[in-house]
Amino acid sequence: PGAPLGIQATGLDLLTATDPEIDALLAALHGPGAGLLIVRNQTLSPQQLETAIFRLGTARGGFGVPLPYEQWPGQSPRLRCCGHLSLLGNYVAKHRDELGTGVRVGERIGEYKPAVDEAQEWHVDGSFLPRPKTGIALYAPPDTPVEVCVPCDRRGWRRLLQWLVPCPPRCHTRVVGALPPVGGATAFASTVAGYDSLSPAEQAAAERLDAVHSWCDFMRFLEGRDPARPKASAAQCAARPDVIWPLVRTHPVTGRKGLFLNPKNALRVIPRGGEEAGGAGSGALPTVHSRAAAPAPSGAPHLADWAPLSPAAAAGGLVLNLTQRVLFTGVYSHQWAPGDLVLFDNRVLLHAATPFDASAHERLLFRAEFSGEPVYLY
C-alpha cells in the first residue's frame, strides 16, 4: 500500500511521439513505474498498433523485438495483417473474416479464459518456456472507427493464383472491439514488493528453492476451466518439456530481487539443484513449506505460521502462500477503457483478469509479447 505499481501517460500519440519521449516512458516504467505503463486514448488500427509496439520494444530500455505470434491449442486465430498480434476475450465476429482471422460470423475470434477470483488466477506469462517473456503489451481497441486492411486469404490451392491474378488487400473502416461495463479488468501486483515483504530468513529460504514450470500443466488448467477448449495432445506436451527456474530472480535492468511465481503451472517446488518434492532431494521441504489457508485477519502470514504437510502438498501450498504475500503488498486493477495501451514487465509483475458476465457482455483485447530471456538469481 502506498507503493506505485505503474505510471500513466495522457496526451501522447505513440505514433508521433519523439524518440526521447518514448525513452522517457520506458525509463519511468523501470523506475517509479515499478514495471507498468498505461498510455491512454490511442486510436490505432491493428497495423498501427504493431508499429507502436515495435517502437516501444526497440527503444532504449525496451523489451526487445516483439515476437511473432505462435498459436497454441485454444488460442486465437492468426491475423493475416499483423503477424505479431493475438486476440483475447469472448468477442465473436460480426463480419466474415473479421480482422483477417478467417472466421465466420458468430465465431469467437479471441482466446477466452474464464476468470475466477482466486489466488491461482495470478500468473506470469510463458514461465514454462526456455526463455520466458520479458514484457507483454495489451490494447483495448477504440470505440471510434479505424481503417483495417486485410491481405487476401489465399491458402491452399489459392496460392497458385497469386502469380496470375492480383489481389489487393481489403480495407474497411469500422469499430472493432468490446469491453464489459463491469469486471473484465486486468489486475497487477509486484513480486519485488512481495519479496521485500518477507523476513530475511524467509528470503534466504526462498532463494534456496526452484520451481518446476509446465506447459502441459498450464494447458490442463485452462482445459479444466473451459471444457470446450481444444485439448493439448500428448505429443504437444512432449514437445514442450518442463523447465526449472529459481523461486527468486534478479531483474537484469534494475538489479532488484523478486519472487518468480506462477500458481497456474508451477506448484511443484524443489531444493536448488535437487529433485521434485517427494523425491530424494525433498527431505528439507516440510521445514520451509506451509499449508495454503486463509490468512489471519491481523495481516500477512509468515511461512512458519503454517502447519507442515506432505512434501508435495506443502510445495503447492508454499507457492499459493507466497502469491498471497505478493497480493498483500498492494494490487492495481486496471479497468479498461477504449484506446488504452498497457505495457508491463513480465519479470516483476503478477497479473490476473477479473471475472465479468460473459453471457451478457463481450471483451476484446489485442496482445503482443516480447523476446524472452532465462531466469537468473545472482
N, C-alpha and C positions, 0 to 999 in steps of 0.2 A: 504493500500500500504506500502510495506516495512516490514510488519509483516509476519513471516513464517506461512505457513499452513501445512507443513509436512516436513518429513525428508526422505532421500533416502539412501538405503544400497545397495552396489555393492560388488562383490567378496565374497559373503556369500552364503553357501548352507544351507537352513533351516533344512535339514535332518541330517546334520553332525555338525552343529554349536553347540558349547558348551552351557550349561545352563547359564553361566554368559553372554555370547554373546546375547542370547535371552532376558535375563533380561535387558540388556543394551538397546536393541532395544525398549522394551516396556517403559522403563523409559524415553527414548528420545521422544517416541510418546506422552506421557502425559506432557512432559516438553516443550523443544523448538520445538518439532514437532507439538504442538497445536492440536493433535488428528489424524494425518495422517502419515502412514508409507508405503513406497513403497520399495519393495525388488525386484531387477531386476534379470533377467536371471535365473529363476528357471525352471529346466526341471523335471516336476513331472507328473506321471501318476495320475489318479483320486484317487487311493488308497494312493499314496504318498502325494498327496495334503491334503487328510483328516488327515494323520499323522502330517503333518506340521501345520495344523490349530489347531489340538489338542495341539501341543507343544506351540503355541502362546497363545492359550486361557487359558491354565492351568499354565503357568509360572507366576512368580511374576509380578504383575501389569497387568496381562492378563484380558480378559473379562469374563473368566469362561469357562465352558464346552460348546462346540458347541451344538446347539440344533438339534434334529432330524428334518428332512425336513417334513413340513406339507403342503400338496398340496391344494391350493385354486383354484376356477374356473379360467381357463385361464393360470394357471402356468404350468411349465414344468413337464413331467412325472418323476416318481422316477427313480433313478439309482440303479439297484439291487446290484451293487458293493459297493455303498457308501451312506449310509442312511442319511448323514448329508449334502449332496451336492444337489444343484439345478442348473439349467441352464438358462442363459439369452441370448436373441438375436433371430435373424431370421434364424439362421443356420438350414438347412434341412439335414436329414440323407442321407449319401452316401452309407450306408450299412444297411442291415436288422438288427434290434435290436441294432443299434449303441449305444455304451456306456451302454448297458443293459437297455435301455429305453422302449423296446418292440414296437418301431415304425417301420413302413415300409419305404423303400427307397423313398425319396422325401417328407416325412412328416417332419414338423418342430419339433425340439426337445427342443427348448428353449422357454422361455416366452418372447414374443416380445411386447414391449410397445412403439409405435411410439412416438418419442420425438418431442417437439415443443419448439422453442426458446422463452419462456415467463416466467414470474415470477412464474406462477402456476406449472411449471415443477419441481421446487425445493421442496424438502421434506426431512423428516427423515423417516426411515423405522419402520413400526409397531407401530406408535404412538397411534393407535386405540386399542391397546391391554392392558389388565390389568397390564402387565409388559413389557413395550416397550424394544426393543432390546438394549443392551449396545454397541455392536460392530458388524461390518459386514466385511467379507473378500471376495474379488473378485480376480479372477485369469484368465489370458489370456493364454490358452494352448500354448506350444512351437511350433515352426514351424519345429521341428525335430521329428522323430517317437518316440513314447513311447509305452511300453507294457501295454495293457489294458486287464485285466482279469475280465470276467463277469460270475457270478453264473448262473446256469441253470434256465431257465424260466419254472418253474413248478407251474403254477397257476391252480386253479380249480381242476379238477379230476386228473391232472398230479401229484399232491402232493402225491397221493396214491402210485406212483411208486418209491418215494424216498427211501422207505424201501426195495425195491426189486431190483432195477436197479441203480447202482452207476451212478452219473452224475457229473463228474469233471467240474470245471469252464472252459469256453472257453477263450483262450488267443490269442491275436494277437498284432502285432506291426505295428502301422501306425500313420500318422499325423491326429490329430483330432482338428479342430479349424479353425477360420477365423476371420480376422479383416478388416474393410474397410480402404482404403488408406487415406481417408479424412473424418473427422467427427467421430461420434461414441465414442467420448471422455466421460469421467466422470469428472464433474466439482464439486469443493468443495468450501464452504465459511463458515466462522467461526461465529457461533451465539454468542460466547463470545465477539468477536470483535464488533459484531453488538450491543450487549447490552452496551458495553463500549462506543460506539459512541453516545449513547443517552444522553441528558442532565439529570441532577439529577431529575428534575421534571418529565421528560418522563420516567425515570427508575421507579420512585415511582408510576406513573400512571400505567405502565405495570405490576408492582408487585401486583396491586390490581385487576388483571383480570385473569380469567381462559378461556380456550378454550375447545370446545366440539369436540372430535375426533371420527370419524365414519368410521367403516369398510365398511358399506354399501355405504356411500358416496364415498369412495375410489374405490369400485368396479364399481359404476355407472360412475365415472370419467374415469376409464380405458375402460369401455364398450363404452363410447362416443367417445374415441379416436380410437378405433378399433371395428367397428360394427360386425366383425366376431368373436370376443372374446366370449367364453361361458359366459352366464349370471348367476349372483348370484341369487338364489331364495329367496323368501320372508322368507322361513324357515331358510335359511342360515344367512340372515341378522338378524332375530330374535334371533338366537343362539349367535350372537356377538353384544351385545348392545353397545351403545355409552359409551365412558368414558370421564371424565373431568380431565384435567391436568392444572396446573398453566402455565401462559404465560411466566413466567420466572422460571428457575430451577437452583438449586445449584448442581454443579458437586461433587459427593461423594468422588472423589480422590483428585482433585485439590482445591476444595472449591470455585472455580470461578463461577460467575453467568453468565448465557447465556439465550438468548431467546429460547423458545421451540415452534417452528412454524412448521406447515405442511399445506401449501396452497392447497394441493391436497384433503385433507379430514377434515380440521379443520378451516373453515372460520367463524364458529359461536363462538362468544365471549360473556362471561358473567362476571358480577362482582364476585369477590371471594365469594363463598358460596351463590350466587344468582341464578336467573333463566336465561334462554336463552334470547338473545336480542329480544325485542318485548313483553316480559312478564313483570310481576310486578316488577322485580328487575332491569329493564334496564333503569330506568329514567336518570341515570348519564352518560350513554354511549355516547350520542351525544357531550358531553363536552370534551371527550378524543379521540373519534374516528374521522376519517377523510376520505376524498374521495380518491380512488385509481386513480391516473392520472400520466402523465409523469412528472418526476422530473424537477425542474428548472435547466437550464444549469449551474447555479452558484454552484451547489452541492446538497447534500442530503437535502430533505425537512424535516422540523420539523413537528410534529403532528399538531401543532397549525396553520400551513400554509394552511390547507385543509378545505374547506367548509363543515360543518356538513351535513350529510344525515339522512335518517330514521335510527333508531337503528339497524335494521337487515342489511341494506346495509352498514352502517358505520362499523359494526363489520367485515364484509368480507374485506372492504377496509383497515381497520387497519392491518390485517394480511398481505395483499399484500404490504402495505406501509412498514411495518417492515421488510418484506422479502427483499424489495429493499434496505432498510437501511443496512441490512446484506451484500448484494452484493456490495454496495458502498465501503465497507471496504477492498475489495480485493477478487478475485476469482482465484483459481488454477484449470486449465483444464488439466487433465491427458490424454494425447494421448497414447493409449495403444500400447505396443509392445509385441510380443510373449514372454512368460515367466515372465511377470510382475505379482507380487502378491501385492495387495493393502489391507491394514488393516486400518479401520478408526473407530473413536469413534463416534457412532451414537448419543451420548448425546450432542456433541458440534459442529457438522458439518451438515449443509445442503448439499445435493448433488443433481445433476441432470445429466442426459445423454444429449449429444448434438446430433442433427439430423445428419443423413447420408443418402445416396442414397440406400435405401433398395431394390430398383428394380434392382440394378446392383451389389451390394456387400452384403456379409454376415458378421455377427458378432456373436461371441460365447464367453461367459464368464461363468466360474463356480462361484457359490456363496455359502457362508455359513454364518450363523448368530449365535450369542452368547446369552447366558442366559440374560433374561430381569430383570428389576427392576422398582419399582414405581418411579414416578417423584415427587420430593420434592423441595420446596423453603424454605430455612432456613438461 
